[in-house]
Each structure stands twice: as C-alpha cells, then as structure tokens.
Amino acid sequence: MSIYDFKVKTIDGEEISLEKYKGKVLIIVNTASKCGFTPQYEGLEELYKKYKSQGLEILGFPSNQFAEQEPGSNEEVKNFCKINYGVSFQLFEKIDVRGENAHPLFKYLSEKIPFKGIDKNHPVGSKLTEVLEKEFPEFLEGNSIKWNFTKFLIDRNGNVVERFEPTTEPKDMAPYIEKLL
C-alpha cells in the first residue's frame, strides 16, 4: 500500500488517483473555513507559491467533523478559500478524516505517523487541548486526526515522512520541505 494507491475527488467532483502526484513532495491537510486555525490557509498558500516550481503540491481536504467548522457546500468552500486566502493549491471534496467513515487516505496517513501531541505553548494549543478534553475526549484516543489543519508531509517516493499537528504553523514546515525538495 502506498499513497499513490488512493483515489480522491477534487472539489469540482473529478475523481483522480494520487499517482498523479508521483515524484512531487506533498502536504496533505484537512481544512475548515470557520476554525481558529483557518488563517493557516494563508501560510499554506505562501509555501505553495514559494516551492511549487521545485515540486511541492498541497492537497487540501475540507472536513466538517470538528465542531462543524466547515458547514458549507464544496462550491462555498472553494469560493471562500479563493476570495479570502487566494488559495491556488488543489482542494478536494469535503470528507470525514477520522472515525468509522474516515476516507481511507486519512486512515492510512494516521496509521503511518502517530499523534505526537498538541503544542500547549502555541497561543491556541492549550485552549484546543482543553476543548478536546472537555467536549471531545474520544478525539484524544489513538493516532487519528485530532482537529482541523493536521498536516502530513510526503516525500517524492510517496512515503509519509512527517506529521504536523494544527498548532504547527505552515512556515515552520519549510525546513522539512526543503530537505525533501
């Protein structure tokens, strides 16, 4: 099993194989439009613009699983990202990223790289931990996705090499990306 074995649907409904991205460095991220981490769209877009010519692709997967922070339709999500953050990287259809109905891609990613904890020194990290412990304690179990903007870094050969929790700002991923490019 490899990252390239998965098929996904773009935000416009076109089914594609991730094999399309063979030879590229990938960031695969679950996103939401009404989250405290939503401004990370800006940082992700900056990474994309900076490294696209060197072989970086960012694949964004909206999900409404975390406090219903992505309630819009695929079209609304696409427009929100374009208008508010100038997102030009590839977005995909809304999916579940954890639990019984999680897309197989995110089950695979979560199995490959375990949960490392949330940075409580991040301005939102301690609040997120508090919310998870109080409102969603089941989210803290195992290696599944804990919240929006969990980011996975994939090398040019399709290997899942790093996991960054929501408290990791996109700019802080740059040294890891540069090593793979």
Contacts in CASP RR format, 6 or more apart in sequence:
PFRMAT RR
TARGET T0000
AUTHOR 0000-0000-0000
METHOD contacts of the structure
MODEL  1
MSIYDFKVKTIDGEEISLEKYKGKVLIIVNTASKCGFTPQYEGLEELYKK
YKSQGLEILGFPSNQFAEQEPGSNEEVKNFCKINYGVSFQLFEKIDVRGE
NAHPLFKYLSEKIPFKGIDKNHPVGSKLTEVLEKEFPEFLEGNSIKWNFT
KFLIDRNGNVVERFEPTTEPKDMAPYIEKLL
1 108 0 8 1.000
2 158 0 8 1.000
3 18 0 8 1.000
3 26 0 8 1.000
3 105 0 8 1.000
3 108 0 8 1.000
3 154 0 8 1.000
3 158 0 8 1.000
3 159 0 8 1.000
3 160 0 8 1.000
4 17 0 8 1.000
4 18 0 8 1.000
4 19 0 8 1.000
4 21 0 8 1.000
4 22 0 8 1.000
4 158 0 8 1.000
5 18 0 8 1.000
6 17 0 8 1.000
6 18 0 8 1.000
6 104 0 8 1.000
6 105 0 8 1.000
6 108 0 8 1.000
7 15 0 8 1.000
7 16 0 8 1.000
7 17 0 8 1.000
7 18 0 8 1.000
8 15 0 8 1.000
8 16 0 8 1.000
8 18 0 8 1.000
8 59 0 8 1.000
8 61 0 8 1.000
8 92 0 8 1.000
8 93 0 8 1.000
8 103 0 8 1.000
8 105 0 8 1.000
9 15 0 8 1.000
9 16 0 8 1.000
9 92 0 8 1.000
9 93 0 8 1.000
10 16 0 8 1.000
10 90 0 8 1.000
10 91 0 8 1.000
10 92 0 8 1.000
10 93 0 8 1.000
11 62 0 8 1.000
11 74 0 8 1.000
11 77 0 8 1.000
11 78 0 8 1.000
11 91 0 8 1.000
11 92 0 8 1.000
11 93 0 8 1.000
12 74 0 8 1.000
12 78 0 8 1.000
13 74 0 8 1.000
13 93 0 8 1.000
18 59 0 8 1.000
18 105 0 8 1.000
21 57 0 8 1.000
21 59 0 8 1.000
22 158 0 8 1.000
23 55 0 8 1.000
23 156 0 8 1.000
23 157 0 8 1.000
23 158 0 8 1.000
24 55 0 8 1.000
24 56 0 8 1.000
24 57 0 8 1.000
24 156 0 8 1.000
25 51 0 8 1.000
25 55 0 8 1.000
25 56 0 8 1.000
25 57 0 8 1.000
25 153 0 8 1.000
25 154 0 8 1.000
25 155 0 8 1.000
25 156 0 8 1.000
25 177 0 8 1.000
25 180 0 8 1.000
25 181 0 8 1.000
26 56 0 8 1.000
26 57 0 8 1.000
26 58 0 8 1.000
26 59 0 8 1.000
26 152 0 8 1.000
26 153 0 8 1.000
26 154 0 8 1.000
26 158 0 8 1.000
27 44 0 8 1.000
27 47 0 8 1.000
27 56 0 8 1.000
27 57 0 8 1.000
27 58 0 8 1.000
27 59 0 8 1.000
27 151 0 8 1.000
27 152 0 8 1.000
27 153 0 8 1.000
27 154 0 8 1.000
27 173 0 8 1.000
27 177 0 8 1.000
28 59 0 8 1.000
28 60 0 8 1.000
28 61 0 8 1.000
28 105 0 8 1.000
28 109 0 8 1.000
28 151 0 8 1.000
28 152 0 8 1.000
28 154 0 8 1.000
29 44 0 8 1.000
29 58 0 8 1.000
29 59 0 8 1.000
29 60 0 8 1.000
29 61 0 8 1.000
29 149 0 8 1.000
29 150 0 8 1.000
29 151 0 8 1.000
29 152 0 8 1.000
30 60 0 8 1.000
30 61 0 8 1.000
30 62 0 8 1.000
30 63 0 8 1.000
30 97 0 8 1.000
30 106 0 8 1.000
30 145 0 8 1.000
30 148 0 8 1.000
30 149 0 8 1.000
30 150 0 8 1.000
31 38 0 8 1.000
31 41 0 8 1.000
31 60 0 8 1.000
31 61 0 8 1.000
31 62 0 8 1.000
31 63 0 8 1.000
31 70 0 8 1.000
31 81 0 8 1.000
31 91 0 8 1.000
31 148 0 8 1.000
31 149 0 8 1.000
32 38 0 8 1.000
32 62 0 8 1.000
32 63 0 8 1.000
32 64 0 8 1.000
32 66 0 8 1.000
32 69 0 8 1.000
32 70 0 8 1.000
32 148 0 8 1.000
32 149 0 8 1.000
33 62 0 8 1.000
33 69 0 8 1.000
33 70 0 8 1.000
33 72 0 8 1.000
33 77 0 8 1.000
33 80 0 8 1.000
33 81 0 8 1.000
34 69 0 8 1.000
34 70 0 8 1.000
34 71 0 8 1.000
35 66 0 8 1.000
35 67 0 8 1.000
35 69 0 8 1.000
35 70 0 8 1.000
35 147 0 8 1.000
35 148 0 8 1.000
35 149 0 8 1.000
36 124 0 8 1.000
37 124 0 8 1.000
37 147 0 8 1.000
37 148 0 8 1.000
37 149 0 8 1.000
37 166 0 8 1.000
38 69 0 8 1.000
38 148 0 8 1.000
40 149 0 8 1.000
40 166 0 8 1.000
40 169 0 8 1.000
40 170 0 8 1.000
41 81 0 8 1.000
41 84 0 8 1.000
41 85 0 8 1.000
41 86 0 8 1.000
41 87 0 8 1.000
42 85 0 8 1.000
43 169 0 8 1.000
43 170 0 8 1.000
43 171 0 8 1.000
44 58 0 8 1.000
44 87 0 8 1.000
44 89 0 8 1.000
44 170 0 8 1.000
45 85 0 8 1.000
45 86 0 8 1.000
45 87 0 8 1.000
45 88 0 8 1.000
45 89 0 8 1.000
46 170 0 8 1.000
46 171 0 8 1.000
47 56 0 8 1.000
47 58 0 8 1.000
47 170 0 8 1.000
47 171 0 8 1.000
47 173 0 8 1.000
47 174 0 8 1.000
47 177 0 8 1.000
48 56 0 8 1.000
48 57 0 8 1.000
48 58 0 8 1.000
48 88 0 8 1.000
48 89 0 8 1.000
49 88 0 8 1.000
50 174 0 8 1.000
51 177 0 8 1.000
51 178 0 8 1.000
51 181 0 8 1.000
54 181 0 8 1.000
55 181 0 8 1.000
56 177 0 8 1.000
56 181 0 8 1.000
57 89 0 8 1.000
57 90 0 8 1.000
58 89 0 8 1.000
58 90 0 8 1.000
59 89 0 8 1.000
59 90 0 8 1.000
59 92 0 8 1.000
60 89 0 8 1.000
60 90 0 8 1.000
60 91 0 8 1.000
60 92 0 8 1.000
61 91 0 8 1.000
61 92 0 8 1.000
61 94 0 8 1.000
61 95 0 8 1.000
61 97 0 8 1.000
61 103 0 8 1.000
61 105 0 8 1.000
61 106 0 8 1.000
62 70 0 8 1.000
62 74 0 8 1.000
62 77 0 8 1.000
62 91 0 8 1.000
62 92 0 8 1.000
62 93 0 8 1.000
62 94 0 8 1.000
62 95 0 8 1.000
63 70 0 8 1.000
63 94 0 8 1.000
63 95 0 8 1.000
63 96 0 8 1.000
63 97 0 8 1.000
63 148 0 8 1.000
64 70 0 8 1.000
64 71 0 8 1.000
64 72 0 8 1.000
64 94 0 8 1.000
65 96 0 8 1.000
65 97 0 8 1.000
65 98 0 8 1.000
65 145 0 8 1.000
66 136 0 8 1.000
66 147 0 8 1.000
66 148 0 8 1.000
67 131 0 8 1.000
67 135 0 8 1.000
69 148 0 8 1.000
70 77 0 8 1.000
70 94 0 8 1.000
70 148 0 8 1.000
72 94 0 8 1.000
74 93 0 8 1.000
74 94 0 8 1.000
77 91 0 8 1.000
77 94 0 8 1.000
78 91 0 8 1.000
81 87 0 8 1.000
81 91 0 8 1.000
95 102 0 8 1.000
95 103 0 8 1.000
95 106 0 8 1.000
96 102 0 8 1.000
96 103 0 8 1.000
96 106 0 8 1.000
97 103 0 8 1.000
97 106 0 8 1.000
97 145 0 8 1.000
97 150 0 8 1.000
98 106 0 8 1.000
98 110 0 8 1.000
98 139 0 8 1.000
98 144 0 8 1.000
98 145 0 8 1.000
99 144 0 8 1.000
102 110 0 8 1.000
102 144 0 8 1.000
102 145 0 8 1.000
106 145 0 8 1.000
108 160 0 8 1.000
109 152 0 8 1.000
109 160 0 8 1.000
109 163 0 8 1.000
110 143 0 8 1.000
110 144 0 8 1.000
110 145 0 8 1.000
111 143 0 8 1.000
112 152 0 8 1.000
112 160 0 8 1.000
113 143 0 8 1.000
113 152 0 8 1.000
113 160 0 8 1.000
113 161 0 8 1.000
113 162 0 8 1.000
113 163 0 8 1.000
114 142 0 8 1.000
114 143 0 8 1.000
114 163 0 8 1.000
115 142 0 8 1.000
115 143 0 8 1.000
115 144 0 8 1.000
115 146 0 8 1.000
115 163 0 8 1.000
115 165 0 8 1.000
116 163 0 8 1.000
116 165 0 8 1.000
117 146 0 8 1.000
117 165 0 8 1.000
118 125 0 8 1.000
118 128 0 8 1.000
118 129 0 8 1.000
118 132 0 8 1.000
118 146 0 8 1.000
118 165 0 8 1.000
118 166 0 8 1.000
118 167 0 8 1.000
119 125 0 8 1.000
119 165 0 8 1.000
119 167 0 8 1.000
119 168 0 8 1.000
120 126 0 8 1.000
120 129 0 8 1.000
122 167 0 8 1.000
124 166 0 8 1.000
124 167 0 8 1.000
125 167 0 8 1.000
128 147 0 8 1.000
128 166 0 8 1.000
128 167 0 8 1.000
132 139 0 8 1.000
132 140 0 8 1.000
132 146 0 8 1.000
132 147 0 8 1.000
133 140 0 8 1.000
139 146 0 8 1.000
139 147 0 8 1.000
140 146 0 8 1.000
146 165 0 8 1.000
146 166 0 8 1.000
147 165 0 8 1.000
147 166 0 8 1.000
148 166 0 8 1.000
149 166 0 8 1.000
150 163 0 8 1.000
150 164 0 8 1.000
150 165 0 8 1.000
150 166 0 8 1.000
151 163 0 8 1.000
151 164 0 8 1.000
151 168 0 8 1.000
151 170 0 8 1.000
151 173 0 8 1.000
152 160 0 8 1.000
152 162 0 8 1.000
152 163 0 8 1.000
152 164 0 8 1.000
153 160 0 8 1.000
153 161 0 8 1.000
153 162 0 8 1.000
153 163 0 8 1.000
153 164 0 8 1.000
153 173 0 8 1.000
153 176 0 8 1.000
153 177 0 8 1.000
153 180 0 8 1.000
154 160 0 8 1.000
154 161 0 8 1.000
155 161 0 8 1.000
155 180 0 8 1.000
156 180 0 8 1.000
161 176 0 8 1.000
161 180 0 8 1.000
162 173 0 8 1.000
162 176 0 8 1.000
164 172 0 8 1.000
164 173 0 8 1.000
END
